[in-house]
Amino acid sequence: MAIDHDRKLVFIHIPKNAGTSIVNSLNVHNPGHQPVSYYVNKIDDWSDYSKVCILRDPVDRFISSYRFARMDKSYWHSIDGSSPGGKHPDYDLCKQYNINEVVDILSKNISTMHIHSHSFRGKRSLMHLGFKTQACWLDMHRDELTYLTMDNFVDYFTNIGIKLKRTNTTTGTQDAGLDGKSEVILREIYNVDYKLIYENENR
């Protein structure tokens, strides 16, 4: 599990938020992307542990997820099947359509996406968990969590003696071509994440 018992630290691994680098640097078993509720009953002295997650701007995260899906080879996926996860589940769709077309596909199929939950039910247009909201991993004990950002998480882990090894970085064209209309749609879809970020900036 992503639990460092020596440091009494629980890391909530939200997809596409630098989590692979952290889990690998902690040198703990990677349970995959599990919500807070997964960990609660696995630690007897839960209140003695620090609970940490990273929040990322939702539009930036969507762009990263799109670009990640289009990579021929990444840390987790490859079109030749040589990586642990095989071919990225959204590779074909994201290679066929530009990012604005993918936003349109997402918005027209939002009812089947279960984007605010961990559910795998429904005919999901985008399969990777990086397209779901960040909030759905924080289903319990939100007030107990330490929320980091993409700007400060390295300093946090450095200060507690963890040297991060960069892993699973997304490569490719930095400008994915997202237009203003698509950004507005994404901000509406991921409004719950923007609310979460705003609340924690003002805690």
Backbone bond lengths (Angstrom), bond angles and torsions (degrees), N, CA, C in turn:
res aa  C-N    CA-C-N  psi(-1)  N-CA   C-N-CA  omega(-1)  CA-C   N-CA-C  phi
1 M - - - 1.459 - - 1.520 109.26 -
2 A 1.344 117.67 159.57 1.459 121.93 177.33 1.520 109.63 -80.80
3 I 1.329 113.83 58.19 1.460 122.09 179.33 1.516 107.56 -126.30
4 D 1.318 115.97 122.59 1.459 121.52 175.35 1.516 106.95 -100.49
5 H 1.343 115.81 98.52 1.464 119.92 -175.83 1.519 111.97 -69.14
6 D 1.320 117.57 -30.22 1.468 119.93 178.73 1.524 111.09 -63.91
7 R 1.321 115.97 -42.25 1.470 120.99 179.83 1.524 112.38 -92.56
8 K 1.326 116.67 -3.09 1.471 122.07 -176.00 1.534 110.10 52.66
9 L 1.316 113.61 58.20 1.452 120.98 -175.09 1.525 110.52 -131.51
10 V 1.335 116.24 131.92 1.459 122.50 173.24 1.527 106.98 -112.68
11 F 1.323 116.04 127.35 1.459 119.85 177.92 1.518 109.27 -109.88
12 I 1.336 116.32 120.73 1.459 122.02 177.62 1.531 107.32 -88.91
13 H 1.313 116.18 112.06 1.462 122.66 -171.84 1.531 110.09 -90.05
14 I 1.327 115.98 94.29 1.464 121.43 176.59 1.535 107.77 -85.77
15 P 1.318 118.74 128.35 1.466 121.14 -176.56 1.530 113.72 -56.44
16 K 1.312 115.88 140.15 1.467 125.69 177.59 1.515 113.09 66.19
17 N 1.341 116.55 28.26 1.466 121.41 177.69 1.525 111.16 -125.88
18 A 1.324 116.91 41.79 1.472 123.51 176.37 1.526 113.63 68.30
19 G 1.315 117.23 16.61 1.455 121.01 -173.67 1.518 115.62 -68.58
20 T 1.336 117.89 -35.78 1.460 119.82 -178.53 1.525 110.47 -62.32
21 S 1.318 117.48 -41.15 1.463 121.31 178.17 1.524 110.51 -60.06
22 I 1.316 117.11 -40.33 1.468 120.91 -177.47 1.514 111.02 -72.55
23 V 1.328 117.49 -47.18 1.469 120.45 -179.80 1.524 110.12 -59.47
24 N 1.324 117.89 -43.15 1.458 121.04 179.29 1.523 111.89 -66.14
25 S 1.318 117.42 -34.58 1.458 121.27 179.84 1.525 111.69 -73.85
26 L 1.334 116.67 -29.72 1.462 120.23 176.04 1.521 111.37 -73.56
27 N 1.313 117.03 -20.33 1.458 122.53 -179.12 1.526 111.43 58.55
28 V 1.326 115.36 47.61 1.461 121.50 177.72 1.520 108.19 -120.25
29 H 1.318 115.99 163.56 1.460 120.06 176.31 1.517 109.28 -62.19
30 N 1.321 116.99 134.32 1.470 121.59 179.88 1.522 109.50 -92.37
31 P 1.343 117.59 110.61 1.462 120.27 -179.26 1.520 112.83 -83.53
32 G 1.324 116.43 4.85 1.456 119.15 -173.95 1.518 109.72 85.01
33 H 1.303 115.45 -163.35 1.468 120.46 -175.79 1.523 108.89 -90.27
34 Q 1.333 115.15 99.71 1.460 121.06 -177.41 1.520 110.23 -116.10
35 P 1.341 117.06 143.99 1.467 120.52 179.01 1.526 111.23 -76.46
36 V 1.316 115.53 170.41 1.462 120.77 179.42 1.525 110.84 -55.49
37 S 1.334 117.37 -39.66 1.474 120.86 -177.64 1.518 113.05 -59.27
38 Y 1.316 117.61 -26.45 1.464 121.97 178.53 1.526 111.12 -63.33
39 Y 1.342 116.25 -33.96 1.463 120.78 -172.94 1.524 113.95 -89.40
40 V 1.321 116.76 -26.27 1.466 120.49 -170.21 1.523 112.58 -53.71
41 N 1.327 117.62 -46.77 1.467 120.69 -176.71 1.517 113.79 -85.61
42 K 1.330 117.18 3.49 1.456 120.32 179.81 1.527 112.46 -100.31
43 I 1.335 116.62 -2.44 1.464 121.31 -179.97 1.526 108.42 -128.47
44 D 1.318 116.23 117.95 1.470 120.18 -178.13 1.524 111.71 -66.36
45 D 1.336 117.11 -43.65 1.466 120.61 -178.54 1.525 110.49 -101.51
46 W 1.324 114.66 55.77 1.465 123.17 -175.36 1.524 112.43 -49.53
47 S 1.317 117.79 -42.15 1.468 121.49 -175.06 1.524 112.32 -67.38
48 D 1.327 117.79 -16.95 1.467 121.37 -179.55 1.528 112.49 -85.83
49 Y 1.322 117.00 -7.45 1.458 121.38 -175.86 1.524 111.53 -99.62
50 S 1.326 114.90 143.68 1.459 120.23 170.36 1.519 108.14 -81.80
51 K 1.319 116.82 137.72 1.460 121.88 178.48 1.526 108.16 -116.42
52 V 1.335 115.85 122.23 1.459 120.52 -170.93 1.521 110.45 -127.38
53 C 1.334 116.40 141.54 1.458 120.97 170.45 1.523 108.41 -144.90
54 I 1.317 115.77 165.52 1.463 121.65 177.56 1.523 108.60 -114.31
55 L 1.323 116.17 131.61 1.458 121.77 174.05 1.525 108.66 -105.26
56 R 1.321 115.36 144.92 1.459 121.11 -177.47 1.527 109.56 -132.36
57 D 1.316 116.78 146.47 1.464 119.32 176.13 1.537 108.37 -53.49
58 P 1.326 118.11 124.75 1.467 120.98 -173.75 1.526 115.23 -60.17
59 V 1.326 117.78 -36.03 1.463 118.88 178.74 1.524 109.88 -69.07
60 D 1.341 117.52 -43.73 1.463 120.48 176.18 1.528 110.68 -58.95
61 R 1.312 115.52 -40.40 1.469 120.47 -178.97 1.526 110.95 -66.53
62 F 1.335 116.59 -39.91 1.465 119.86 177.81 1.526 110.36 -63.10
63 I 1.325 116.70 -44.29 1.462 120.28 178.40 1.521 110.37 -60.15
64 S 1.324 116.85 -43.74 1.463 121.00 178.50 1.520 111.23 -62.28
65 S 1.332 116.77 -41.03 1.463 120.78 179.61 1.525 111.02 -64.55
66 Y 1.324 115.95 -40.41 1.463 121.06 178.89 1.532 110.11 -64.71
67 R 1.321 116.77 -48.18 1.454 120.43 -179.06 1.528 111.20 -65.29
68 F 1.318 116.69 -37.67 1.465 122.44 177.98 1.531 110.31 -61.57
69 A 1.334 115.87 -42.57 1.470 120.38 -179.19 1.526 111.59 -63.70
70 R 1.320 117.39 -29.02 1.461 121.91 -176.53 1.543 113.47 -84.39
71 M 1.316 117.31 -7.42 1.471 119.81 -177.76 1.534 111.06 -70.69
72 D 1.322 116.45 133.85 1.470 120.22 176.97 1.526 110.85 -67.90
73 K 1.334 115.72 -30.84 1.466 120.10 178.65 1.520 109.14 -148.96
74 S 1.326 115.88 131.15 1.459 121.89 176.07 1.524 107.86 -136.98
75 Y 1.326 115.65 -175.05 1.472 120.26 179.14 1.527 111.09 -59.60
76 W 1.344 116.62 -38.61 1.465 120.83 -175.17 1.526 114.04 -101.48
77 H 1.324 117.90 -26.16 1.464 120.30 -171.15 1.516 112.34 -131.19
78 S 1.331 115.51 155.32 1.469 120.67 172.36 1.518 108.99 -159.64
79 I 1.327 115.78 148.13 1.457 118.81 -178.30 1.527 111.88 -72.02
80 D 1.344 117.12 -19.02 1.462 119.30 178.45 1.534 112.52 -93.20
81 G 1.348 116.08 2.96 1.466 120.22 176.57 1.510 114.95 78.22
82 S 1.352 118.39 11.24 1.460 120.84 -176.33 1.526 113.81 -83.40
83 S 1.326 117.79 -11.23 1.465 121.43 178.23 1.523 110.10 -95.58
84 P 1.355 117.23 159.00 1.473 120.86 -173.76 1.524 115.15 -53.75
85 G 1.344 116.97 -38.07 1.463 120.17 -176.03 1.508 114.78 -89.92
86 G 1.346 117.27 3.13 1.461 119.18 -176.94 1.524 110.72 67.82
87 K 1.279 116.03 -153.61 1.464 121.49 -179.42 1.531 109.89 -72.39
88 H 1.320 116.90 136.56 1.467 120.63 178.79 1.526 108.71 -58.23
89 P 1.337 117.72 133.65 1.474 120.03 -175.35 1.523 114.55 -63.42
90 D 1.331 117.12 -19.95 1.464 120.39 -179.55 1.525 112.40 -110.46
91 Y 1.324 116.99 12.90 1.463 120.87 -176.68 1.529 111.46 -58.09
92 D 1.319 117.58 -53.11 1.463 121.08 -175.09 1.522 111.74 -61.26
93 L 1.332 116.58 -44.57 1.457 120.49 -178.48 1.532 110.91 -65.36
94 C 1.344 116.53 -45.21 1.464 119.66 -176.73 1.527 112.65 -74.83
95 K 1.326 117.36 -21.48 1.462 120.08 173.22 1.532 110.99 -77.94
96 Q 1.319 115.72 -31.59 1.466 120.44 -176.86 1.524 112.37 -78.20
97 Y 1.351 115.92 -34.79 1.461 120.18 -173.89 1.526 111.38 -117.09
98 N 1.329 116.50 147.12 1.460 118.77 175.00 1.527 109.20 -76.18
99 I 1.314 116.05 171.85 1.465 119.74 -171.28 1.529 112.35 -63.47
100 N 1.320 118.16 -34.65 1.466 120.18 179.47 1.529 111.32 -69.56
101 E 1.314 116.67 -34.36 1.464 120.65 175.86 1.531 110.62 -68.88
102 V 1.332 116.63 -35.23 1.474 119.87 177.86 1.525 110.34 -68.61
103 V 1.325 117.81 -38.43 1.467 120.92 174.82 1.521 109.95 -59.96
104 D 1.316 117.11 -42.34 1.463 121.83 179.10 1.527 110.82 -63.29
105 I 1.330 116.86 -42.39 1.468 121.65 177.64 1.524 110.19 -61.58
106 L 1.334 115.65 -44.14 1.464 120.38 179.07 1.525 110.92 -61.04
107 S 1.327 116.53 -47.61 1.466 119.86 -175.36 1.524 112.05 -66.78
108 K 1.335 117.38 -31.67 1.458 120.49 -179.40 1.532 112.76 -80.42
109 N 1.335 116.10 -15.09 1.472 120.29 -178.41 1.524 112.13 -120.06
110 I 1.320 115.86 22.25 1.460 120.39 -173.58 1.523 112.33 -61.04
111 S 1.326 118.23 -29.49 1.469 120.80 -177.72 1.525 112.72 -67.82
112 T 1.326 117.85 -23.54 1.466 120.17 179.86 1.525 112.49 -99.46
113 M 1.332 117.14 -4.43 1.458 120.25 -173.25 1.526 113.81 -79.73
114 H 1.340 117.54 -23.27 1.470 121.15 -173.27 1.521 108.86 49.06
115 I 1.321 114.87 47.71 1.458 120.37 -171.21 1.525 112.59 -70.09
116 H 1.342 116.84 -19.42 1.460 120.30 -179.33 1.531 112.42 -101.38
117 S 1.329 117.98 12.65 1.460 120.55 -179.01 1.525 109.96 -145.44
118 H 1.338 115.66 173.55 1.465 120.46 178.66 1.525 112.15 -86.43
119 S 1.300 116.71 2.53 1.458 119.69 -175.22 1.525 111.68 -60.66
120 F 1.323 114.91 140.52 1.457 121.25 174.72 1.525 110.81 -104.79
121 R 1.336 116.45 7.47 1.452 120.28 -179.59 1.522 110.34 -70.78
122 G 1.304 116.20 162.29 1.448 121.34 176.19 1.514 112.55 88.32
123 K 1.296 115.35 165.74 1.457 121.79 178.48 1.515 107.87 -91.80
124 R 1.322 116.40 87.51 1.448 121.92 -173.40 1.524 111.02 -77.38
125 S 1.314 115.64 130.74 1.458 120.49 178.64 1.518 111.31 -73.44
126 L 1.329 116.90 -36.67 1.455 122.92 177.25 1.523 107.74 -117.76
127 M 1.311 116.95 119.60 1.464 121.03 -170.50 1.523 113.94 -90.15
128 H 1.330 117.77 -29.51 1.460 119.55 -173.62 1.522 111.23 -68.06
129 L 1.341 116.28 142.30 1.459 121.02 -177.19 1.528 112.81 -68.05
130 G 1.319 117.30 -15.34 1.456 120.43 177.65 1.515 113.66 -65.67
131 F 1.326 117.17 -13.74 1.458 120.78 178.71 1.529 111.96 -93.11
132 K 1.334 117.74 -6.17 1.463 120.55 175.92 1.525 109.53 -82.90
133 T 1.335 117.25 164.39 1.460 119.93 179.70 1.517 110.82 -68.65
134 Q 1.325 115.85 152.50 1.460 121.07 175.00 1.527 110.71 -70.21
135 A 1.311 115.67 -32.37 1.465 120.76 -176.19 1.521 112.60 -61.43
136 C 1.335 117.77 -27.77 1.469 118.51 -175.73 1.528 112.21 -70.23
137 W 1.338 118.37 -13.67 1.469 119.82 174.77 1.521 111.62 -85.93
138 L 1.318 116.25 -10.38 1.464 120.78 -174.28 1.512 109.08 -111.35
139 D 1.326 115.59 58.68 1.458 121.48 -169.87 1.524 114.17 -83.63
140 M 1.314 117.70 -11.21 1.462 121.10 -179.60 1.525 109.38 -145.73
141 H 1.335 116.40 157.83 1.464 122.38 170.38 1.525 113.51 53.80
142 R 1.324 116.69 36.12 1.470 119.57 -176.90 1.521 112.64 -59.57
143 D 1.337 116.61 -34.99 1.457 119.58 -177.21 1.526 112.25 -70.22
144 E 1.329 117.38 -15.07 1.462 120.46 -178.65 1.529 112.57 -90.91
145 L 1.319 116.63 -8.11 1.460 119.97 -174.35 1.519 112.17 -83.84
146 T 1.334 115.02 147.44 1.456 121.81 167.97 1.519 106.52 -95.83
147 Y 1.332 116.30 121.60 1.452 121.32 -177.26 1.531 109.26 -100.31
148 L 1.316 115.00 119.41 1.456 121.30 176.94 1.523 109.08 -103.06
149 T 1.330 116.24 168.25 1.457 121.03 177.40 1.525 108.87 -121.96
150 M 1.319 115.81 171.82 1.459 119.93 177.18 1.524 111.01 -66.76
151 D 1.330 117.50 -16.77 1.462 121.23 179.48 1.519 113.61 -87.64
152 N 1.337 117.94 -26.56 1.468 118.15 -173.09 1.527 115.29 -119.91
153 F 1.340 118.61 -1.27 1.473 117.96 -174.33 1.525 112.59 -67.15
154 V 1.330 118.27 -32.82 1.470 120.03 179.48 1.526 110.01 -62.75
155 D 1.329 116.97 -44.60 1.462 120.75 178.97 1.522 111.20 -61.67
156 Y 1.337 116.59 -41.11 1.467 120.06 -179.68 1.527 110.87 -59.12
157 F 1.317 116.47 -50.30 1.463 119.52 -176.84 1.525 111.89 -71.81
158 T 1.322 117.48 -32.60 1.466 120.21 174.88 1.522 110.32 -62.13
159 N 1.329 116.50 -40.93 1.464 121.22 -178.27 1.527 113.54 -67.26
160 I 1.332 117.45 -21.98 1.472 118.75 176.75 1.530 111.01 -103.77
161 G 1.327 115.22 17.15 1.458 120.07 171.55 1.515 116.37 85.48
162 I 1.333 117.38 22.09 1.463 120.39 -179.72 1.531 108.85 -113.12
163 K 1.324 115.29 117.38 1.457 120.69 177.27 1.517 108.19 -91.82
164 L 1.316 116.33 115.27 1.464 120.87 -174.61 1.520 111.72 -78.26
165 K 1.335 114.75 140.39 1.458 121.69 174.03 1.527 106.90 -107.96
166 R 1.308 117.27 116.27 1.477 120.26 -177.30 1.519 110.15 -64.55
167 T 1.329 114.58 123.30 1.457 121.41 -177.26 1.519 109.11 -138.58
168 N 1.330 116.43 149.53 1.456 122.04 173.58 1.524 112.50 61.34
169 T 1.314 116.64 41.29 1.457 119.85 177.25 1.529 109.91 -79.53
170 T 1.321 114.77 148.80 1.463 120.63 179.26 1.523 109.26 -90.33
171 T 1.320 116.31 133.16 1.459 120.39 178.09 1.527 109.44 -118.37
172 G 1.303 115.84 169.31 1.460 120.10 -179.80 1.515 110.18 122.49
173 T 1.290 116.67 -171.98 1.459 121.73 -178.63 1.521 110.55 -62.80
174 Q 1.324 116.54 124.95 1.464 120.41 -177.81 1.530 111.26 -67.18
175 D 1.326 117.25 -39.16 1.459 121.18 179.80 1.526 108.35 -87.10
176 A 1.316 116.02 103.48 1.466 120.09 -176.90 1.525 112.07 -80.69
177 G 1.337 117.68 -7.93 1.466 120.67 176.81 1.515 114.68 86.10
178 L 1.325 117.38 23.04 1.463 120.21 179.07 1.528 109.80 -67.05
179 D 1.330 116.11 129.37 1.470 118.83 179.57 1.526 110.84 -95.66
180 G 1.338 115.22 171.19 1.456 121.00 -174.78 1.521 113.59 -61.80
181 K 1.327 117.11 -39.95 1.468 120.65 179.11 1.521 110.73 -62.25
182 S 1.319 117.19 -43.35 1.465 120.92 -179.84 1.521 111.02 -65.90
183 E 1.333 116.52 -36.94 1.467 119.25 178.75 1.525 110.88 -63.51
184 V 1.330 116.77 -40.74 1.470 120.72 177.54 1.530 110.05 -61.13
185 I 1.324 117.43 -43.80 1.470 121.91 179.17 1.521 110.36 -61.46
186 L 1.338 116.80 -44.71 1.466 120.40 -179.50 1.524 111.00 -64.66
187 R 1.317 117.49 -39.21 1.459 119.98 179.21 1.527 111.33 -64.32
188 E 1.312 117.23 -32.47 1.464 120.80 176.11 1.529 110.43 -72.10
189 I 1.331 116.71 -45.41 1.465 120.90 -178.67 1.522 110.71 -62.14
190 Y 1.331 116.11 -41.38 1.462 120.64 -175.69 1.528 112.08 -101.49
191 N 1.302 116.64 27.31 1.460 121.38 -178.81 1.524 112.35 -57.18
192 V 1.325 117.18 -35.78 1.465 120.52 -179.37 1.524 110.63 -62.72
193 D 1.322 117.26 -32.76 1.462 120.41 178.15 1.526 111.15 -74.51
194 Y 1.322 116.56 -39.65 1.466 118.81 176.40 1.522 110.76 -62.77
195 K 1.317 116.00 -38.08 1.463 119.73 177.49 1.528 110.64 -63.97
196 L 1.322 116.26 -42.07 1.462 121.17 179.34 1.528 110.57 -62.44
197 I 1.325 116.47 -44.84 1.467 120.63 179.30 1.523 110.43 -62.71
198 Y 1.340 116.78 -44.72 1.464 120.94 -179.73 1.530 110.64 -61.63
199 E 1.322 117.23 -44.93 1.470 121.32 -179.10 1.517 111.33 -59.94
200 N 1.333 115.68 -38.67 1.455 118.26 -176.20 1.517 113.30 -83.28
201 E 1.319 116.52 -19.47 1.473 119.18 171.73 1.524 110.47 -73.26
202 N 1.331 116.12 -21.34 1.465 120.46 -176.13 1.528 112.48 -113.31
203 R 1.309 117.17 21.30 1.474 120.41 178.60 1.518 110.15 -74.30
